[in-house]
Amino acid sequence: MNPKKEKGRRLELKVARLIREKLGIKAYRTPLSGGTQSFKGDIFCPDLPFYWELKNREYISIWGEWQKIRDCKNPILVISGAYKPILAIMDFEMFLELIQKAEKL
């Protein structure tokens, strides 16, 4: 497998595993990294209403990647790189809505 694709695949598997372990819900890497009509985004998680786009690169244009997904429903851009933490980027208003919902629990 192409080393770049393998790097992306590893991040997708790790993020799906973390969602399952930390939240106790189903999460899987989508076939062909969301490149099919049935599955959009890089992670399939039926219990969370997000469009997941993952990038595992040393250098990334956050704004360029955000442009590609901003019109998707509830987009989250997850980025990482070698020896770097996994970061999640989302619309700030959506972030505030999540906080409001969490406070009501």
KAKADA-V279116 format. One record per backbone hydrogen bond with DSSP energy under -1.0 kcal/mol. CO is the residue of the C=O (numbers start at 0). NH is the residue of the N-H. If there is no record, write none. Layout:
BEGIN
co=CO nh=NH
co=CO nh=NH
END
This chain:
BEGIN
co=1 nh=5
co=2 nh=6
co=3 nh=7
co=4 nh=8
co=5 nh=9
co=6 nh=10
co=7 nh=11
co=8 nh=12
co=9 nh=13
co=10 nh=14
co=11 nh=15
co=12 nh=16
co=13 nh=17
co=14 nh=18
co=15 nh=19
co=16 nh=20
co=17 nh=21
co=18 nh=22
co=19 nh=23
co=27 nh=43
co=29 nh=32
co=30 nh=33
co=31 nh=34
co=38 nh=35
co=41 nh=29
co=43 nh=27
co=44 nh=47
co=47 nh=49
co=50 nh=75
co=51 nh=41
co=52 nh=77
co=54 nh=79
co=59 nh=61
co=60 nh=64
co=61 nh=65
co=62 nh=66
co=63 nh=67
co=65 nh=69
co=68 nh=71
co=73 nh=50
co=75 nh=52
co=76 nh=88
co=77 nh=54
co=78 nh=86
co=79 nh=56
co=80 nh=83
co=86 nh=78
co=88 nh=76
co=90 nh=94
co=91 nh=95
co=92 nh=96
co=93 nh=97
co=94 nh=98
co=95 nh=99
co=96 nh=100
co=97 nh=101
co=98 nh=102
co=99 nh=103
END
